[in-house]
Amino acid sequence: MKRALPVLGVLLGLGSCFFAAQSRQSDDPFQRYLAGTHVNQLEAATMRFAAECSVDVSAVPPRFADLPDNSWLFVKDLYKGLHGLQTDFFGTAEVWQQSNRVLVEMWEMELDVGSESRLLYCFERRSIMRVESVDWTLPLTTEHGKPNPGWGYEQRWRVGTGGKYQVTLRQFVDTREHPITEPRLGPNGQNLERSEIASGAFEMRASKGLF
């Protein structure tokens, strides 16, 4: 699986080969998300997470941003905004703020290795209360023409007693987020935990410039 994110400290952007490099939209989580933003339709996972975060996403409009360099750039239309970037990687953020609660949905793409990551963060007074992540390896066709289905690894945390992060779920999923048995992993696919979640680095960097 992909390496752990340095939590928005990397440069993110959009490659010119973006749409040509993607598999069918039905098998591509980010493409489904992007299409949903175009018609104001949220994913089921985001709706569930928003309810757990006590943010009414139907009552507050979201703000969209991408990260073409070291600073977040807010855009009115995420679907259109991505077409202006010309690098090999990209990341996006969607932010809902309601009173002292903030919900952030962040995506990171690495087209050269066919991976996507979605992170959901729930903030209360700028402190993280809940976190979810899914790291996907996209479907591909091997050099022998054999299809290799995509899969992901999902993790969920919440802040428990004493402010410590507690794992509430870890499971393998397909590209539709349905639970699956553990796939056969390569030599670099064994360490799947996001150690930086507990470090608080995202709390310091994500909030700066986003809300």
C-alpha positions as CSV (number, residue, x, y, z in Angstrom):
1,M,0.0,0.0,0.0
2,K,1.0,3.6,-0.4
3,R,3.3,5.3,2.1
4,A,1.8,7.2,5.0
5,L,0.9,10.8,4.2
6,P,3.2,13.5,5.6
7,V,-0.1,15.2,6.3
8,L,-0.4,17.9,3.7
9,G,3.2,18.8,3.8
10,V,3.8,17.5,0.3
11,L,3.2,19.2,-2.9
12,L,0.0,18.1,-4.6
13,G,-1.3,18.9,-8.0
14,L,-3.1,17.5,-11.0
15,G,-1.4,15.7,-13.9
16,S,-2.4,16.4,-17.5
17,C,-3.0,12.7,-17.9
18,F,-5.6,12.7,-15.1
19,F,-8.7,11.5,-16.9
20,A,-6.9,9.2,-19.4
21,A,-5.2,7.5,-16.5
22,Q,-8.3,6.7,-14.5
23,S,-10.3,3.4,-14.8
24,R,-14.0,3.4,-15.3
25,Q,-15.8,5.9,-13.0
26,S,-17.8,3.1,-11.3
27,D,-14.5,1.5,-10.1
28,D,-12.8,4.8,-9.2
29,P,-13.7,6.3,-5.8
30,F,-12.4,9.8,-6.5
31,Q,-14.1,10.0,-9.9
32,R,-17.4,9.1,-8.2
33,Y,-16.7,11.8,-5.5
34,L,-15.8,14.4,-8.1
35,A,-19.0,13.7,-10.1
36,G,-21.0,14.0,-6.9
37,T,-19.6,17.5,-6.2
38,H,-20.7,18.5,-9.6
39,V,-24.4,17.7,-8.8
40,N,-24.3,18.4,-5.1
41,Q,-24.6,14.7,-4.1
42,L,-22.5,13.4,-1.1
43,E,-21.2,9.9,-0.6
44,A,-22.9,7.7,1.9
45,A,-19.7,7.6,4.0
46,T,-19.5,11.4,4.2
47,M,-23.2,11.6,5.2
48,R,-22.7,9.1,8.0
49,F,-19.5,10.8,9.2
50,A,-21.2,14.2,9.1
51,A,-23.9,12.9,11.4
52,E,-21.4,11.5,13.8
53,C,-19.6,14.9,13.7
54,S,-22.9,16.7,14.4
55,V,-22.5,18.8,11.2
56,D,-25.7,19.3,9.2
57,V,-24.2,19.4,5.6
58,S,-27.6,20.3,4.2
59,A,-27.6,23.5,6.2
60,V,-24.2,24.9,5.4
61,P,-22.5,25.2,1.9
62,P,-19.1,23.5,1.5
63,R,-15.9,25.3,0.5
64,F,-13.6,23.6,-2.0
65,A,-9.8,23.9,-2.2
66,D,-6.9,22.3,-3.9
67,L,-3.2,22.5,-3.1
68,P,-1.1,23.4,-6.2
69,D,1.9,24.4,-4.1
70,N,2.4,25.0,-0.4
71,S,-0.8,26.9,0.2
72,W,-4.5,26.0,-0.1
73,L,-6.2,27.6,-3.0
74,F,-10.0,27.9,-2.7
75,V,-12.0,27.3,-5.8
76,K,-15.7,27.8,-6.5
77,D,-16.0,24.6,-8.6
78,L,-13.7,21.7,-7.7
79,Y,-14.6,19.9,-10.9
80,K,-13.4,22.8,-13.0
81,G,-10.6,23.9,-10.8
82,L,-8.7,20.7,-11.1
83,H,-8.3,21.1,-14.9
84,G,-6.0,24.1,-14.4
85,L,-3.3,22.2,-12.6
86,Q,-0.4,20.7,-14.5
87,T,1.6,18.4,-12.2
88,D,1.7,14.7,-11.7
89,F,0.0,14.6,-8.3
90,F,-3.0,16.4,-6.7
91,G,-5.0,16.8,-3.5
92,T,-8.3,18.4,-2.7
93,A,-10.3,19.5,0.3
94,E,-14.0,20.1,1.0
95,V,-14.9,21.9,4.2
96,W,-18.1,22.4,6.1
97,Q,-18.2,24.7,9.1
98,Q,-21.1,24.9,11.5
99,S,-20.7,26.8,14.7
100,N,-17.6,25.3,16.5
101,R,-17.7,22.1,14.4
102,V,-15.8,21.6,11.2
103,L,-15.9,18.6,8.8
104,V,-13.0,18.2,6.3
105,E,-13.0,15.7,3.4
106,M,-9.5,15.5,1.9
107,W,-8.3,13.4,-1.1
108,E,-4.8,12.6,-2.2
109,M,-4.0,11.1,-5.6
110,E,-0.8,9.4,-6.9
111,L,-1.4,8.6,-10.5
112,D,2.0,7.1,-11.2
113,V,1.2,4.2,-8.8
114,G,-2.6,4.1,-9.2
115,S,-3.5,5.0,-5.6
116,E,-6.1,7.2,-4.0
117,S,-6.7,8.2,-0.4
118,R,-9.7,9.8,1.3
119,L,-9.5,11.2,4.8
120,L,-12.4,12.5,6.8
121,Y,-11.7,14.8,9.8
122,C,-14.1,16.1,12.5
123,F,-12.9,19.1,14.4
124,E,-14.5,20.7,17.5
125,R,-12.9,24.0,18.5
126,R,-10.0,23.2,16.1
127,S,-9.3,19.9,17.9
128,I,-9.7,16.6,16.1
129,M,-12.5,14.4,17.5
130,R,-12.9,11.7,14.8
131,V,-10.8,10.5,11.8
132,E,-11.5,8.1,9.0
133,S,-9.2,7.1,6.1
134,V,-9.4,4.8,3.2
135,D,-6.3,4.0,1.0
136,W,-7.2,2.5,-2.3
137,T,-5.2,0.7,-5.0
138,L,-7.1,1.1,-8.2
139,P,-8.1,-1.7,-10.6
140,L,-5.5,-2.5,-13.3
141,T,-4.7,-4.9,-16.1
142,T,-1.5,-6.9,-15.7
143,E,1.0,-7.3,-18.5
144,H,-0.6,-10.6,-19.3
145,G,-4.0,-9.0,-19.7
146,K,-5.4,-10.4,-16.5
147,P,-7.6,-7.9,-14.6
148,N,-6.6,-7.1,-11.1
149,P,-9.5,-5.7,-9.0
150,G,-8.9,-2.7,-6.9
151,W,-9.1,-2.7,-3.1
152,G,-8.7,-0.4,-0.1
153,Y,-7.9,-0.4,3.6
154,E,-10.2,1.5,5.8
155,Q,-9.5,2.8,9.3
156,R,-11.5,4.8,11.8
157,W,-10.5,6.6,15.0
158,R,-12.2,8.7,17.7
159,V,-10.8,10.6,20.6
160,G,-11.4,8.8,23.8
161,T,-10.7,9.3,27.5
162,G,-7.7,11.4,28.1
163,G,-7.6,12.7,24.6
164,K,-6.1,9.5,23.2
165,Y,-7.1,8.2,19.8
166,Q,-9.0,4.9,19.8
167,V,-9.3,2.6,16.8
168,T,-13.0,1.8,16.1
169,L,-12.6,-0.1,12.8
170,R,-10.0,-1.6,10.5
171,Q,-11.1,-3.5,7.4
172,F,-10.3,-4.2,3.8
173,V,-12.9,-2.8,1.3
174,D,-13.4,-2.9,-2.5
175,T,-13.7,0.3,-4.6
176,R,-17.4,0.5,-3.6
177,E,-16.4,0.4,0.1
178,H,-17.9,-3.0,0.6
179,P,-16.0,-5.2,3.1
180,I,-13.8,-7.9,1.5
181,T,-11.3,-10.5,2.7
182,E,-7.7,-9.5,3.0
183,P,-6.1,-9.3,-0.5
184,R,-2.7,-10.7,-1.3
185,L,-0.3,-7.9,-0.4
186,G,3.2,-7.2,-1.9
187,P,6.3,-6.7,0.2
188,N,5.5,-3.0,0.7
189,G,1.9,-3.5,1.7
190,Q,2.1,-4.8,5.2
191,N,2.4,-1.6,7.3
192,L,-1.1,-0.1,6.6
193,E,-1.6,2.0,9.8
194,R,-1.5,5.8,9.6
195,S,0.9,6.6,12.4
196,E,0.7,10.3,11.8
197,I,-3.0,10.5,12.8
198,A,-2.0,10.4,16.5
199,S,0.8,12.9,16.0
200,G,-1.6,15.8,15.7
201,A,0.3,17.2,12.6
202,F,-2.8,17.4,10.5
203,E,-4.6,19.3,13.3
204,M,-2.0,22.0,13.0
205,R,-1.7,22.2,9.2
206,A,-5.1,21.4,7.9
207,S,-6.8,24.0,10.0
208,K,-4.4,26.7,8.9
209,G,-5.9,28.4,5.9
210,L,-8.9,26.1,5.6
211,F,-11.0,27.4,8.5
